[in-house]
Amino acid sequence: MIAANYGDWTPMTTNFAPVAASVAPPRPRPYIAATTERKKQNTQRGTGGRNMSGQSEAGRRFFTTSEVARYCAVTNDGVLKWIKSGKLRAFSTPGGHYRVSSEDFREFLQKYDIPIDEGFFSGSSKTRSVLVVDDEADIREIVRRVLKEMEPNLRIEEAADGYEAGIKIGAMQPDLVIMDVMMPRVDGLSLCRSIRENPDTRGIKVLAITAFPEHDSIRKMYDAGADLCLMKPIQFEHFRLEVLRLLNEASRGQAASA
């Protein structure tokens, strides 16, 4: 079942309904913003989506709307709404595609209290990784395809149960583990507890998925330390936004501890 298109994400707790659409920028947890000094520009700066084709782009880095969407964990349509409403400065290429300068994106993040990942701006961010754990091979394949469409450079590994996942977690140290709750040998509840009890893995984000909420599995997973629990069938648009949110939180946590 595919959910509607959402402009922004909202962190989830025990409410698994899709997030309502909005054009207001997301508000993550408070942080200490990095400060930057805007350089004086010799070219006219556009607001909204003013066409600046032919202007010099030397020495400046630009982001696509898809890159901005992944960073902010929103849909591409959400970014387009920010641009058209004037919240985010952008210019259009001769082909009609929007580009956002590094300086304008930094200013936007600071204005709306969104954490700044310096690795993203320098291009030195490490490849992010996800471990998908489910005893059904077709479910793992569907999740893998969704993740690859969302972030092509994402490293994705699979495990068929909690025992195999425990071995892979120790080897790859993923940023996020997406796990089914009901699995043979070692289930999701036991796996989540082991992740949180180990000092080397307790910072890994955990997204649990269950088809049996009536068995009190959702509460138990949160008690075990899961960051988010969702119910099957997966609403994939909502799922993408939550995965991006968790990956971004993981990246910020790693940057803060570095």
N, C-alpha and C positions, 0 to 999 in steps of 0.2 A: 504494500500500500504506500503510495507516494504522498507526502504531505504537501501543503501549499507552500508557496515561495515566501520566505521570511526576509525582512530587511535587516534584522539584528538578532543576536542571541541574548538569552537571559540564563544565567546559571541555574541549574535544576536542583531540586532537593527531592521531595517525594512526589512531586507533580509531574506526570509523564505526558501531559497534553502538549501539543505543539505550541511553540512560542508565537505570540501574536505579532503581526507585522508592525513595523515602525520605521520611521526614517531618522530618528534620533540616534546619534552615535552611542556605542555600547559604553557602559560604565563598569570596568573591572574593579578589583579591590584597590584601595588607595596605595600609592607608591610615591617615592621621591623622584620627581622628574629630573631628567638630565636637562641642563640649560644649554641653549645654543644661541649664537648671535647671528642674526640674518645679515648676509652680505648685501651691499647696495648693488642693485642690478642695473645694467646699462640698457636692458631691453624692457619693454613694457610688459608688466605681469598681467596675465589674464585671470578673471574670476569666473566661477561657474564653469563654462566650457568654451571660452573664447579661443578662436583659432589663432595660433601663433606660429603657423608653418612659415619657414624661411628665416626665423630668428635663430641666433647662434645657440647651440646646445653644448659647446665645447666645455669640458671640465665639469659637467653636471651629470648626475645620475638620475634616471627616470624609472618609474614603476608603472606597470600596467594595472588596469583596474582589477584583474584577477589576482595579482600579487598583493594589492592592497586588501582585497576581500579575504584572502587567506590569512594575512597578518591579523586583521581585525575580527576574524571568525564570523564573517557575515557573507551574504550572497553577493554575487556580482551586481545584481539589480539594486541591492542596498547601497553599494558604492556609487552607482550611477545616480541614485536619488540624492546622495550627499553632494555630488558634483553639480547637478542641475539646480539644487536649492541654494548653492553658494557656500555650503558648509566646508567643502573641500575644493581647493583650487586645482584646476587642471587645464590642459590645452589639448586641442585635437590635432592629430597628424593629417597630412593631405588625404590619407585614406579614410579619415573619419573616426579613428580610434583615439580614445582619451589616454593621456599620459600625465602622471603626477610627479612633480620634481621631488627630489629628496628633501629639500628645504621646506616645501609646502607640506609634505607628509609629516615631517617632524613637528611643524607648527600645529598641524591638526591634532596629532597625538597629545601634545602638551596641552592644548586648549581644552581637550575633553578628558584629560587625566587618564590616558591610555599608556601603559608602560612602554618604554622604548628599548628595543633589542638592538644593541649596537652591531651585533653580528649580522643582522638583517641588512643594515645600511652599508656595512663594509663588504658584504658579500662573502663573509667568512663563516656563516652559520653552518654548523655540522648537519649532515643528513639526518633527518628525524626518522625514528623507527617505531614500528608497531608490531606487536605479537598478537595474532588472532588465534583464540583457543576455543574450539568447538569439536564435538565428536562427530558432527555431520559434515562431510566433505563439501557438499553443495553449498552449505551455509558459509563455510570458510571461503569458497570461491566467490560467492556473491559479495561478501564483505571486502575481499581483496580487490575486486573490480571497482567497487564504489570508492575505496581508498585511493586507488591508482588514478581514477578520473579526477579525484579531488586534489591530489598532490602527486604529480608524476614521478618526482624524485624520492618519494617516500620509500624507505626500506621496510618490507613486509615479510615477516616470517609466520609460519603456522605450526600449531600443535593440536593433536587430536584429543588430549586429555590433560588434566592438571599435573600429572607426573612428568609427561614429556615437556609441558610448559615450564615446569620448575627448572629443568635442565637448561632449556633455551634461555630463560630469563637470566640465569647466572652467566651464561656465555655472551649474550648480546646486550644486556642491560638496556632494554627498550625504553622509550619515552612513555609509551602507553601500552597497556595490555587490555584487549577487548576479549572478554571471556563469557562463555555460557555458564549458568549457575549449575545446572544438572548435567554431570558428566561421569563416565565410568572411572574406576580406580581412585583418582583424586578429584573431587568436585571443585566448583568455583569458590565455595565458601572456604574450604581448607587452603586453597591456593592463595586467596586474598589474604588470609591470616598470615600465611608464611611470608608473603611479600612485605607486609607491614611489620612483622617481628624481626626481620633481618635488617640491620643498619645499612647494609650496602644496597638494598632494594626498596626501602620504605618510601623513597621519594618518587617511585614510579607511579604514574597515574593509572587508575583502574576503572574501566567501564564494564559493568556487568549487564548481561542481557538474560531475561528469563521469560519463559512461556507459562510459568506457574506462580503468579503473584498470590494466589489464594493459599499457598503453602507457607506464607510468612517469609518467603525467601528474600523479599526486598528489604525488610527491616533487618534481617540477619546479615545481609551483605553490607548494608551501611554500618552496622555494628562492627563488622569485621574490617572496615576501613575503605570500602569502595568509594570512589569519588562521585560516581553516578550510576544509577540503575535504570534501565529502560526495559519496556515490555515488548515481546514479539506479538504481532508482526512488526518489523522495524519500519518506521516512517523515515525514509532515507534522506530527505532534505533536512529534517530535524537532526537526524543522526550525523550528517556531515558537519553541521554547525557545532554540535557538541564535541565531536572529535577534534575539530579545529581549535575550539576553546581549550580543551584539555592539553593538546599539543603545545599551544601557545603558553599556557600556564607552566608546563614542564620546561619550556625554553627559558622563560623568565626566572624560574626557580634555579635553573642551572647557572644563569648569568649572575644572579645575586650571590650564589655560593662560590663563584669562581674567584 
